[in-house]
Amino acid sequence: MAGYVSDAVIRRLPGYYRHLRELEAAGVTQISSQELGKRMQLTPSQIRQDINCFGGFGRQGYGYKVSELKEHIGEILGLDRQHKVIILGAGSIGSAVARYPTFSREGFETIAMFDVAADKVGSQVNEIPVLPMGGLEGFLTANHVDIAVLALPAAYAQDALNRLYQGGVRAVWNFAPTDLNHPEDMIVVNVHLSDSLQILSYKIAHRDND
Amino acid sequence: MAGYVSDAVIRRLPGYYRHLRELEAAGVTQISSQELGKRMQLTPSQIRQDINCFGGFGRQGYGYKVSELKEHIGEILGLDRQHKVIILGAGSIGSAVARYPTFSREGFETIAMFDVAADKVGSQVNEIPVLPMGGLEGFLTANHVDIAVLALPAAYAQDALNRLYQGGVRAVWNFAPTDLNHPEDMIVVNVHLSDSLQILSYKIAHRDND
């Protein structure tokens, strides 16, 4: 395992993993820091520095072995583990997550969805059963859950998070467009779609002003 | 209009907008940098510095007027404009974007979706018509489009981006899990869902190791 890894390096790890997976699929077995840097829009020295940081991989001058480096970065990302996932909210965002093909390939197994709507409870999304929100506590008592996806309206998200914490869940992937309060021993990663679209809008507005 | 705004401040702008909108909805009219900082997990001096950067708003000691500041930040984000949007891909991600309620409220109007699947073309998602991908060029000749959402499989995304550029589209919101090459005068903002989930996985793995 690597030593101290900075936040900036951590944020770049999924990009490395994605590019190495694409290279592997294209049949590339070996890549230099120059070529990888060009693909990722990083300098070769930045690439070498990052990869040293992961644990001193490859031999400078010969380049990196694509499959080996991909696997190593996958392990650092925890993708060699299985994660049991539940999704709160069976609306369009929750259903899109349930149907996203790469998640199951990367070891994220969705075992149940929860909703309050009578027309959704009892149905299935991508063969995953939609259970009533009222059954959440019982489900968490009977099943170990590594990650809960919050795909609920903002107004219901904090209450849902509190219930998940009470039930022993310690990691949340939050799609609700709000910032949630959570205990220190709970990990929350947000996907704020509106924020991303607003950044695009900002860039359009300021390009036009230039 | 504000002067030079750093990337870090730009990335915080949607967060300000979101918190101010929540405060406004809760009936709060005035807020101090202390209180706003507490909500946003920033120091009061960071808040004052950011807001000065937007154009010297509010009076220190009296706090900021919530509605006025929200509107001002909305203008900086370009949310006072209307944006015509098309979505390429009418699968679960494309449909989730088409149904996302806040986007239309914030001036993003989806006027058409495009897909190759015979069972999707001719249908509607949230009253938005799904047109055949082959009709993209004709549509772009007849209609002004500010933003194209890419909700296609990674393998088709680069070709779609090239066609959009040829058709005059200069801003892309990309959900395809790949990094795209684009001309300098085209803005591309990525939502890499896998990256976000992998960051969560990393944090779980390294919490357990601690």
Interface residues (C-beta under 8 A of the other chain):
Chain A: M1 I10 R11 L13 P14 G15 Y17 R18 H19 E22 R39 M40 I76 L77 G78 L79 R81 H83 G91 S92 I93 S95 A96 V97 R99 Y100 T102 F103 E106 F108 D146 I147 R170 A171 W173 P177 T178 D179 I187 V189 V191 H192 L193 S194 D195 S196 L197 Q198 I199 L200 S201 Y202 K203 I204 A205 H206 R207 N209
Chain B: M1 I10 R11 L13 P14 G15 Y17 R18 H19 E22 R39 M40 I76 L77 G78 L79 R81 H83 G91 S92 I93 S95 A96 V97 R99 Y100 T102 F103 E106 F108 D146 I147 R170 A171 W173 P177 T178 D179 I187 V189 V191 H192 L193 S194 D195 S196 L197 Q198 I199 L200 S201 Y202 K203 I204 A205 H206 R207 N209
